[in-house]
Amino acid sequence: MTDDFQRYLRAKRTVDDRALDRRLVARLRDSLAGRVADGETVSVLELGAGIGTMVTRFIEWDVLPATAVHYTAVDLRQANVDAVSEQLRNWASGRPVTVDSANGRVTLSGAEREVTVEPVAADAVEYVETARADHDLLVAAALLDIVDNVPLSTFLDALDTGGLYYFPLTFDGATRFRPRHPQDSAVERAYHEHMDTKSGGNSRAGDSSLIELQQLPGVSVDAAGSDWVVTPNDDGYPADEAYFLEFILGTIERAVGERAETTETLQPWLRTRREQLETEQLVYSTHQLDILGRVGDPDAFE
Ligand SMILES: C[S@@+](CC[C@H](N)C(=O)[O-])C[C@H]1O[C@@H](n2cnc3c(N)ncnc32)[C@H](O)[C@@H]1O
């Protein structure tokens, strides 16, 4: 199989769907509906949007208000941005949704709402530093653990007064594979150290983001766990989740393999994990947090 990041993001969808905390999703839906008057255009900015999975989820889960929505999907990787249009078209086919493209934007029109998606290739920080500060909703899913050393207030500056932020699936310091293996702790430690020291990330981003947001004046915060759990059932792994696991093992191999002192630990561990994946015995879980809140008008947070 190929090491294909866009396929990984597509395979991640079902894992994320199970993980996302539904209480916070409902609170986001209600807060957004309460903020936007009928006929107004809702402005959404998603940073690290990948191939645009969240916009289709928001439509399916009825999170966006029944009105016009402008959805800017920013991602650093051009290949992800290039994949957004096809991803949206594939999602729309077989649904009562029409798709129109113009000027690099894709408009999804259904019975209830019209969502115009504008994919943008840019660094999240550079984008928000020049973006208009008038967005109703800011989204960053599975991103804050990758872009450490950026004050969250920088991102929140893209919001209008009373605007909402939603930072789901923020990794929070636990990677677990089962059945147990004697090298689990050493591999997990080396993997998290790589995140913290080599890849510019933060293996405790869920916890540190929560604390940072709680300390910002005028910002309300709610949070819940959104752990990933991937486990085989009687028919093997659901959807494309075997590929999802294969990709995660490849990511760990690249990260931990950079450290010469862990090579001997890593290779027998990886062989065992790949055999367990092949024979549908491997179970994988991570700890993550979903964080939701409002800026500038915390008393109005439903
Ligand atoms: C783990 S993926 C999550 C993608 C998407 N949010 C999802 O959950 O399906 C992280 C994404 O952030 C993007 N990314 C990483 N660093 C970034 C940066 N500095 N600015 C914008 N995007 C970034 C990556 O290209 C990748 O698509």
The ligand as a Gaussian input file, in Angstrom:
#p B3LYP/6-31G(d) Opt

LIG

0 1
 C       -3.574000      15.791000      11.331000
 S       -3.992000      16.671000       9.907000
 C       -5.676000      17.091000      10.231000
 C       -6.409000      17.517000       9.012000
 C       -7.905000      17.825000       9.241000
 N       -8.068000      18.892000      10.214000
 C       -8.603000      16.587000       9.707000
 O       -8.798000      16.425000      10.919000
 O       -8.938000      15.744000       8.861000
 C       -3.193000      18.234000      10.183000
 C       -3.297000      19.155000       8.977000
 O       -2.715000      20.402000       9.309000
 C       -1.941000      20.843000       8.206000
 N       -0.924000      21.760000       8.746000
 C        0.180000      21.445000       9.454000
 N        0.849000      22.565000       9.811000
 C        0.130000      23.596000       9.317000
 C        0.315000      25.009000       9.320000
 N        1.373000      25.574000       9.924000
 N       -0.604000      25.772000       8.706000
 C       -1.685000      25.209000       8.071000
 N       -1.892000      23.880000       8.032000
 C       -1.006000      23.081000       8.645000
 C       -1.402000      19.585000       7.578000
 O       -1.053000      19.776000       6.222000
 C       -2.568000      18.629000       7.758000
 O       -3.439000      18.651000       6.660000

